[in-house]
Amino acid sequence: MNASESHASERVSARVRRVIAPNAGPFTHTGTCSYIIGSGEVAIVDPGPADPRHIAALLDAIRGERLRHILVTHTHRDHAPGARALKEATGAVIAGCAPYAPSPDIVVTGPGLDASHDTAYAPDAILAEGDRIDLGDSTVRVLETPGHTANHLCFELSEEKALFTGDHIMAWSTTVIAPPDGSMTDYMESIERLRRRDDEIYWPGHGDPVLEPQRYLRALTHHRRAREAAILQRLSDGDATIPAMVARIYESVDKRLHGAAAMTVFAHLEDLVARGVVESDGPPTLFARYARRAE
């Protein structure tokens, strides 16, 4: 299949089908994964970009069925815009995360990845922690998982102990956390919440499933703490700016990803400043100078 063509529907479990959008790239891997839950009466998780090829593939996959809910994990433009086209075609209810709301800190921190949000997203229903959607033999429950974005949700498929994780957890890459909308503090708290659950599989917004969630979460937590330790080491070695730290910490990483890496380093530093471990010469920003706080 040509990379520019939309992918056909693929059954990945008894209750779940997957259609991958034709938007592959450095930040989307093979493309956005849209998931169809149930049969007869169905929901679609993360309708993806408003690409006519992808919308046509989704509509073809549910031909003869009733689309009841379009569920959106967060409002980045590779996940949410397709909701409007699907609603227009089917009359389904758009439900999920709250619309994007700019952080008051944006005037200090700068926009981060906030421009990546679909500001036209208009849900018919905003879902919150514990909300439930019944789809015949499938039950969907809502978890609030801020961190990647302030409005990020995950969706549990109870009967399969499965979790649709959007961009919160992905097997192919660590999640980009970009202040002000993204928060490392919130992200790590959301990870700890997942560690207290017994999910058996994660279906992410990009890439293949996570088959051993608890093992992966332990590794992910270790990775984040190792990244924090690397930042503290760079500060101890005299690096005071984010560009200097990124150049050393991510020297083996594709330079096209260094902008995203800078955002993640910024998120770690923002968290470290809030915890009193690091200080900055003013509010934490991408352009501030940082130092370890004297003990």
C-alpha positions as CSV (number, residue, x, y, z in Angstrom):
1,M,0.0,0.0,0.0
2,N,1.3,3.5,-0.9
3,A,2.0,5.6,2.2
4,S,-0.3,8.3,0.8
5,E,-3.3,5.9,0.7
6,S,-5.7,5.3,3.6
7,H,-5.4,2.0,5.3
8,A,-8.3,-0.5,5.3
9,S,-10.0,-1.6,8.5
10,E,-8.2,-4.3,10.5
11,R,-9.7,-6.4,13.2
12,V,-7.3,-6.4,16.2
13,S,-9.5,-8.0,18.9
14,A,-13.0,-9.4,19.3
15,R,-14.5,-6.0,19.8
16,V,-12.0,-3.6,18.2
17,R,-11.1,-2.7,14.6
18,R,-8.3,-0.3,13.6
19,V,-8.0,2.1,10.7
20,I,-4.7,4.0,10.3
21,A,-4.8,7.5,8.8
22,P,-2.5,8.4,5.9
23,N,-0.6,11.0,7.9
24,A,2.7,9.2,8.7
25,G,5.6,11.3,9.9
26,P,8.2,11.9,12.6
27,F,5.6,12.8,15.2
28,T,2.8,10.4,14.0
29,H,4.8,7.2,13.2
30,T,2.8,5.2,10.7
31,G,-0.2,7.5,11.1
32,T,-3.0,8.2,13.6
33,C,-4.8,5.0,14.7
34,S,-8.6,5.3,14.8
35,Y,-10.4,2.5,16.6
36,I,-13.9,1.2,16.0
37,I,-15.4,-0.4,19.2
38,G,-18.3,-2.8,19.1
39,S,-20.5,-4.1,16.3
40,G,-23.9,-3.0,15.1
41,E,-23.9,0.0,17.3
42,V,-20.3,1.3,17.5
43,A,-18.0,4.1,18.7
44,I,-14.9,5.5,17.0
45,V,-12.0,6.6,19.2
46,D,-9.9,9.4,17.7
47,P,-11.3,10.0,14.2
48,G,-7.9,11.5,13.2
49,P,-7.3,14.3,10.7
50,A,-10.0,15.6,8.4
51,D,-8.6,13.7,5.5
52,P,-11.3,12.6,3.0
53,R,-9.4,9.4,2.4
54,H,-9.4,8.5,6.0
55,I,-13.0,9.5,6.6
56,A,-14.1,7.4,3.6
57,A,-12.1,4.4,5.0
58,L,-13.8,4.7,8.4
59,L,-17.3,5.0,6.8
60,D,-16.6,2.0,4.7
61,A,-15.5,0.0,7.7
62,I,-18.8,0.7,9.5
63,R,-21.1,0.3,6.5
64,G,-24.4,-1.1,7.7
65,E,-23.7,-0.2,11.3
66,R,-24.8,2.7,13.4
67,L,-22.1,5.1,14.6
68,R,-23.3,6.3,18.0
69,H,-20.3,8.1,19.5
70,I,-17.2,9.7,18.2
71,L,-14.7,9.7,21.1
72,V,-11.8,12.1,21.2
73,T,-8.8,11.6,23.6
74,H,-7.4,15.2,23.0
75,T,-7.7,18.0,20.6
76,H,-4.4,17.8,18.6
77,R,-5.0,18.2,14.9
78,D,-3.9,14.6,14.1
79,H,-6.6,13.2,16.4
80,A,-9.7,15.4,16.5
81,P,-10.7,17.2,13.3
82,G,-12.2,14.1,11.6
83,A,-15.0,14.2,14.2
84,R,-16.8,16.9,12.3
85,A,-16.9,15.1,9.0
86,L,-18.0,11.8,10.7
87,K,-20.8,13.7,12.5
88,E,-22.0,15.3,9.3
89,A,-22.0,11.9,7.6
90,T,-23.7,9.9,10.3
91,G,-25.3,12.2,12.9
92,A,-23.2,10.6,15.7
93,V,-22.5,12.4,18.9
94,I,-19.0,13.9,19.4
95,A,-18.0,13.2,23.0
96,G,-14.7,13.2,24.9
97,C,-12.2,15.7,26.0
98,A,-13.0,19.4,26.7
99,P,-12.1,21.9,24.0
100,Y,-8.7,23.4,24.2
101,A,-8.3,26.3,26.6
102,P,-5.1,28.4,26.5
103,S,-3.2,28.4,29.8
104,P,-2.8,31.7,31.5
105,D,0.9,30.9,31.5
106,I,1.1,31.1,27.8
107,V,2.1,34.8,27.9
108,V,5.2,33.8,30.0
109,T,6.2,30.4,28.7
110,G,5.3,30.9,25.0
111,P,2.9,28.7,23.0
112,G,4.7,25.4,23.1
113,L,2.7,23.1,20.9
114,D,-0.6,24.9,21.6
115,A,-0.9,25.8,17.9
116,S,-1.3,22.0,17.3
117,H,-4.8,22.0,18.8
118,D,-7.9,21.8,16.7
119,T,-9.6,25.0,17.9
120,A,-12.8,24.3,16.0
121,Y,-13.4,21.1,18.0
122,A,-16.9,21.4,19.5
123,P,-18.1,18.3,21.4
124,D,-21.7,17.5,22.0
125,A,-20.8,16.1,25.4
126,I,-17.7,16.7,27.5
127,L,-16.8,13.5,29.3
128,A,-15.2,13.2,32.7
129,E,-13.6,10.7,35.0
130,G,-15.9,7.6,35.5
131,D,-18.4,8.4,32.8
132,R,-19.7,5.3,31.0
133,I,-20.9,4.6,27.5
134,D,-22.7,1.3,26.7
135,L,-22.5,-0.2,23.2
136,G,-24.4,-3.4,23.3
137,D,-21.8,-5.9,24.5
138,S,-19.1,-3.3,24.9
139,T,-18.7,-0.9,27.8
140,V,-16.5,2.2,27.6
141,R,-15.3,4.1,30.7
142,V,-13.5,7.4,30.9
143,L,-10.2,8.2,32.6
144,E,-8.8,11.7,32.9
145,T,-5.1,11.6,32.1
146,P,-3.7,15.1,31.8
147,G,0.0,15.6,30.9
148,H,0.5,15.4,27.2
149,T,-2.3,18.0,27.0
150,A,-4.3,19.4,29.8
151,N,-7.5,17.9,28.4
152,H,-6.3,14.4,27.6
153,L,-8.5,11.4,28.3
154,C,-8.1,7.7,28.0
155,F,-11.0,5.2,27.3
156,E,-11.3,1.8,28.9
157,L,-13.0,-1.1,27.1
158,S,-14.0,-3.0,30.2
159,E,-14.7,-6.4,28.7
160,E,-11.2,-6.7,27.3
161,K,-9.3,-4.9,30.0
162,A,-8.1,-2.7,27.2
163,L,-7.2,1.0,27.4
164,F,-7.2,3.4,24.4
165,T,-4.3,5.7,25.4
166,G,-4.2,8.4,22.7
167,D,-0.8,10.1,23.0
168,H,-0.5,9.4,26.7
169,I,1.3,6.0,26.3
170,M,2.8,4.8,23.0
171,A,5.1,1.8,22.4
172,W,7.1,3.4,19.5
173,S,8.1,6.6,21.3
174,T,8.0,8.5,24.5
175,T,5.3,11.2,24.7
176,V,6.2,14.8,24.0
177,I,5.3,17.1,27.0
178,A,5.3,20.7,25.9
179,P,4.4,23.5,28.4
180,P,2.2,25.4,28.9
181,D,-0.5,23.0,27.9
182,G,1.6,20.0,28.7
183,S,2.8,19.3,32.2
184,M,5.4,16.9,33.4
185,T,4.0,17.0,36.9
186,D,0.5,16.0,35.7
187,Y,1.9,13.5,33.3
188,M,3.8,11.6,36.0
189,E,0.8,11.7,38.3
190,S,-1.3,10.2,35.4
191,I,1.3,7.5,34.9
192,E,1.1,6.6,38.6
193,R,-2.7,6.3,38.3
194,L,-2.3,3.8,35.4
195,R,0.2,1.8,37.5
196,R,-2.6,1.1,40.0
197,R,-4.8,-0.4,37.3
198,D,-4.9,-4.0,35.9
199,D,-5.2,-3.2,32.1
200,E,-4.0,-6.0,29.9
201,I,-3.4,-4.1,26.7
202,Y,-3.0,-0.5,25.5
203,W,-4.2,0.7,22.1
204,P,-2.3,3.9,21.4
205,G,-3.0,6.8,19.0
206,H,0.1,5.9,17.0
207,G,1.9,2.6,16.5
208,D,1.5,-0.9,17.8
209,P,-0.2,-1.9,21.0
210,V,1.5,-2.1,24.4
211,L,1.1,-5.8,25.4
212,E,2.5,-5.7,28.9
213,P,1.3,-2.4,30.3
214,Q,2.6,-2.7,33.8
215,R,6.1,-3.7,32.7
216,Y,6.1,-0.9,30.1
217,L,4.9,1.7,32.7
218,R,7.8,0.7,35.0
219,A,10.3,1.1,32.1
220,L,8.7,4.4,31.1
221,T,8.9,5.8,34.7
222,H,12.6,4.7,34.8
223,H,13.2,6.5,31.5
224,R,11.6,9.7,32.7
225,R,13.6,9.7,35.9
226,A,16.8,8.9,33.9
227,R,16.1,11.9,31.7
228,E,15.6,14.0,34.8
229,A,18.9,12.8,36.2
230,A,20.6,13.6,32.8
231,I,19.3,17.2,33.0
232,L,20.5,17.6,36.5
233,Q,23.9,16.2,35.5
234,R,24.1,18.8,32.6
235,L,23.3,21.5,35.1
236,S,26.1,20.3,37.4
237,D,28.4,20.3,34.4
238,G,27.7,23.9,33.7
239,D,25.0,23.9,31.0
240,A,22.5,26.6,31.9
241,T,20.2,26.7,28.8
242,I,17.9,24.3,27.2
243,P,19.6,24.3,23.8
244,A,22.9,23.4,25.4
245,M,21.3,20.5,27.3
246,V,19.4,19.2,24.2
247,A,22.6,19.2,22.1
248,R,24.3,16.9,24.6
249,I,21.4,14.8,25.9
250,Y,19.9,14.2,22.5
251,E,23.1,14.2,20.4
252,S,22.2,10.8,18.8
253,V,18.6,11.7,18.0
254,D,17.4,13.0,14.6
255,K,17.8,16.7,14.7
256,R,14.3,17.1,13.3
257,L,13.1,16.0,16.7
258,H,15.3,18.4,18.7
259,G,12.5,21.0,18.9
260,A,10.2,18.5,20.6
261,A,13.1,17.4,22.8
262,A,13.6,21.0,23.9
263,M,9.9,21.1,25.0
264,T,10.3,17.9,27.0
265,V,13.5,19.2,28.7
266,F,11.6,22.4,29.4
267,A,8.7,20.4,31.0
268,H,11.2,18.5,33.2
269,L,12.8,21.8,34.3
270,E,9.4,23.4,35.0
271,D,8.7,20.4,37.2
272,L,12.1,20.6,38.9
273,V,11.7,24.3,39.6
274,A,8.2,23.7,41.1
275,R,9.8,21.0,43.4
276,G,12.6,23.3,44.5
277,V,15.4,21.2,43.0
278,V,16.3,23.8,40.3
279,E,16.1,27.5,40.1
280,S,15.8,29.8,37.1
281,D,16.6,33.5,36.4
282,G,12.9,34.4,36.3
283,P,9.8,32.3,35.4
284,P,10.7,28.9,33.7
285,T,10.7,29.4,30.0
286,L,12.5,27.9,26.9
287,F,14.9,30.8,27.1
288,A,15.6,31.0,30.8
289,R,18.9,30.1,32.4
290,Y,18.8,27.4,35.0
291,A,21.0,26.1,37.8
292,R,20.8,23.5,40.5
293,R,19.6,24.9,43.8
294,A,22.1,24.8,46.5
295,E,21.3,22.2,49.2
